[in-house]
Amino acid sequence: SQTIHQWPATLVQPVGSPLSLECTVEGTSNPNLYWYRQAAGRGLQLLFYSVGIGQISSEVPQNLSASRPQDRQFILSSKKLLLSDSGFYLCAWSAAGTGINQPQHFGDGTRLSIL
Amino acid sequence: GEDVEQSLFLSVREGDSSVINCTYTDSSSTYLYWYKQEPGAGLQLLTYIFSNMDMKQDQRLTVLLNKKDKHLSLRIADTQTGDSAIYFCAEGRKGGYGGATNKLIFGTGTLLAVQP
């Protein structure tokens, strides 16, 4: 069966420091991968998605970047964190293709606090 | 627009049925999904319905789809305190992300509070 792992679970970083959050998926090949940020309370904002190695698309302009060095690895990074980068970051995967049911399956998230 | 709308809050007593409602905008949506988020956790896929169906039942969960009104509901029978969580509906639109995959549009979530 497929599993998705995110780490770390929580992270406290000072303003201006770099960031690296990692997400890996097991049990499937060539998944679509996603990074979301969840604002306080509710909404899910899609940050990046990837349909293959080295193929990253950004949904919103921001201080963050994403990379996919391997088929089942998705990394969220920043060179210099801002206070506004605080939030709950969720990674998700789905099966590739458009003709089938494609729910997204989420990791447990990383709670990022910027001081 | 792209909005998927849900009411923000629902309170029920333990043992009662809960009905969480959602309206969506795109009549060409393929699948419609319900996710559950417990405090501090990721989103858990609960169930989904294909757009050519009217109803789907899965144990205590019943999903009703009214395509004419673009209205989706999730009914939880015999609601328990462990059902307390935020529930998100999402619509799947074919050909999102440059045509490579389906794009999911999430609602803002409904907080379900179950009173003992």
Boltz contact constraints between the chains, C-beta under 6 A:
constraints:
  - contact:
      token1: [A, 32]
      token2: [B, 101]
      max_distance: 6.0
  - contact:
      token1: [A, 42]
      token2: [B, 108]
      max_distance: 6.0
  - contact:
      token1: [A, 42]
      token2: [B, 109]
      max_distance: 6.0
  - contact:
      token1: [A, 43]
      token2: [B, 108]
      max_distance: 6.0
  - contact:
      token1: [A, 44]
      token2: [B, 106]
      max_distance: 6.0
  - contact:
      token1: [A, 49]
      token2: [B, 97]
      max_distance: 6.0
  - contact:
      token1: [A, 51]
      token2: [B, 100]
      max_distance: 6.0
  - contact:
      token1: [A, 90]
      token2: [B, 42]
      max_distance: 6.0
  - contact:
      token1: [A, 98]
      token2: [B, 94]
      max_distance: 6.0
  - contact:
      token1: [A, 98]
      token2: [B, 95]
      max_distance: 6.0
  - contact:
      token1: [A, 98]
      token2: [B, 101]
      max_distance: 6.0
  - contact:
      token1: [A, 98]
      token2: [B, 102]
      max_distance: 6.0
  - contact:
      token1: [A, 101]
      token2: [B, 31]
      max_distance: 6.0
  - contact:
      token1: [A, 102]
      token2: [B, 102]
      max_distance: 6.0
  - contact:
      token1: [A, 103]
      token2: [B, 33]
      max_distance: 6.0
  - contact:
      token1: [A, 103]
      token2: [B, 45]
      max_distance: 6.0
  - contact:
      token1: [A, 103]
      token2: [B, 48]
      max_distance: 6.0
  - contact:
      token1: [A, 104]
      token2: [B, 104]
      max_distance: 6.0
  - contact:
      token1: [A, 106]
      token2: [B, 42]
      max_distance: 6.0
  - contact:
      token1: [A, 106]
      token2: [B, 43]
      max_distance: 6.0
  - contact:
      token1: [A, 107]
      token2: [B, 42]
      max_distance: 6.0
  - contact:
      token1: [A, 108]
      token2: [B, 41]
      max_distance: 6.0
  - contact:
      token1: [A, 108]
      token2: [B, 42]
      max_distance: 6.0
  - contact:
      token1: [A, 109]
      token2: [B, 42]
      max_distance: 6.0
